[in-house]
């Protein structure tokens, strides 16, 4: 009998270099380099939009074999100005990635992204396919209106009616036919207290759905950080504007990935980004190895998903 325990992430490491990169329009990005300076370049694209990178993301890659690049996208994490929605679109972030690649003197790099990070990876790779050596995507979100409608209109609410009721309760019934728009009005309100209340509710709805088994979801903390407000503002801003993508654009242009090898990791019971999107992507992007993880939801830290992600990063670590 095979009694091998699931793999754990690589040990915690510290960056060997951190920096700030001015990308225009007043935005300055935080970035860090970890692992082997002579290793294979891999860039981690965090989710949200607006969540920022964290030390645990460094642990998805073998530090002896990878040059690990993490950065915080416009307006979030340690990038400045925090929470700014000005000049903050999908295509600004694609441009930022290219500026960062050139800044670091990288010819081609591996893209690693989950959820919104997968969206950004697809947008970048379809724009600059020659600059991508491989892609590892998890819980693919392609930004189609139907995907947003599933999570913010009808779909996920049928599985989490209790949490959805709390989410709806933050806005008057007269505004509940457009939840994203209703929350936008509150997240850009000049009163910080209004923004904070909306941000707490927005993030709680998402937190309630990311894990297959999350247990009781804690109620919002009495105080809401500026980082949490920035996350909610940016994510809502992107969704309100349809991520500046045409309906079906990223799946429709996936043939541009034909020379890029990759792995798609998908939780069978992912409520945030249901499997149909990654499945449709894999039908076009035929060089991708599709890995459906049974008994898993959306979060990368779920054991089965983490196992597949570590296997994937090990696979592409060689030169």
Rosetta blueprint (number, residue, H / E / L):
1 X L
2 X L
3 X L
4 X L
5 X L
6 X L
7 X L
8 X L
9 X L
10 X L
11 X L
12 X L
13 X L
14 X L
15 X L
16 X L
17 X E
18 X E
19 X E
20 X E
21 X E
22 X E
23 X E
24 X E
25 X L
26 X L
27 X E
28 X E
29 X E
30 X E
31 X E
32 X E
33 X E
34 X E
35 X E
36 X L
37 X L
38 X L
39 X L
40 X E
41 X E
42 X E
43 X E
44 X E
45 X E
46 X L
47 X L
48 X L
49 X L
50 X L
51 X L
52 X L
53 X L
54 X L
55 X H
56 X H
57 X H
58 X H
59 X L
60 X L
61 X L
62 X L
63 X L
64 X L
65 X L
66 X E
67 X E
68 X E
69 X E
70 X E
71 X E
72 X L
73 X L
74 X L
75 X L
76 X L
77 X L
78 X L
79 X L
80 X E
81 X L
82 X L
83 X L
84 X L
85 X L
86 X L
87 X L
88 X L
89 X L
90 X H
91 X H
92 X H
93 X H
94 X H
95 X H
96 X H
97 X H
98 X H
99 X H
100 X H
101 X H
102 X H
103 X H
104 X L
105 X L
106 X L
107 X L
108 X L
109 X E
110 X E
111 X E
112 X E
113 X E
114 X E
115 X L
116 X H
117 X H
118 X H
119 X H
120 X H
121 X H
122 X H
123 X H
124 X H
125 X H
126 X H
127 X H
128 X L
129 X H
130 X H
131 X H
132 X E
133 X E
134 X E
135 X E
136 X E
137 X E
138 X E
139 X L
140 X L
141 X L
142 X L
143 X L
144 X L
145 X H
146 X H
147 X H
148 X H
149 X H
150 X H
151 X H
152 X H
153 X L
154 X L
155 X L
156 X H
157 X H
158 X H
159 X L
160 X L
161 X H
162 X H
163 X H
164 X H
165 X H
166 X H
167 X H
168 X H
169 X L
170 X L
171 X L
172 X L
173 X H
174 X H
175 X H
176 X L
177 X L
178 X L
179 X H
180 X H
181 X H
182 X H
183 X H
184 X H
185 X H
186 X H
187 X H
188 X L
189 X L
190 X L
191 X L
192 X H
193 X H
194 X H
195 X H
196 X H
197 X H
198 X H
199 X H
200 X H
201 X H
202 X H
203 X H
204 X H
205 X H
206 X H
207 X H
208 X H
209 X H
210 X L
211 X L
212 X L
213 X L
214 X L
215 X L
216 X L
217 X L
218 X L
219 X L
220 X L
221 X L
222 X L
223 X L
224 X L
225 X L
226 X H
227 X H
228 X H
229 X H
230 X H
231 X H
232 X H
233 X H
234 X H
235 X H
236 X H
237 X H
238 X H
239 X H
240 X H
241 X L
242 X H
243 X H
244 X H
245 X L
246 X L
247 X L
248 X L
249 X H
250 X H
251 X H
252 X H
253 X L
254 X H
255 X H
256 X H
257 X H
258 X L
259 X L
260 X L
261 X E
262 X E
263 X E
264 X E
265 X E
266 X E
267 X E
268 X L
269 X L
270 X L
271 X L
272 X L
273 X L
274 X L
275 X H
276 X H
277 X H
278 X H
279 X H
280 X H
281 X H
282 X H
283 X H
284 X H
285 X L
286 X L
287 X L
288 X E
289 X E
290 X E
291 X E
292 X E
293 X E
294 X L
295 X L
296 X L
297 X L
298 X L
299 X L
300 X L
301 X L
302 X L
303 X H
304 X H
305 X H
306 X H
307 X H
308 X H
309 X H
310 X H
311 X H
312 X H
313 X H
314 X H
315 X H
316 X L
317 X L
318 X L
319 X L
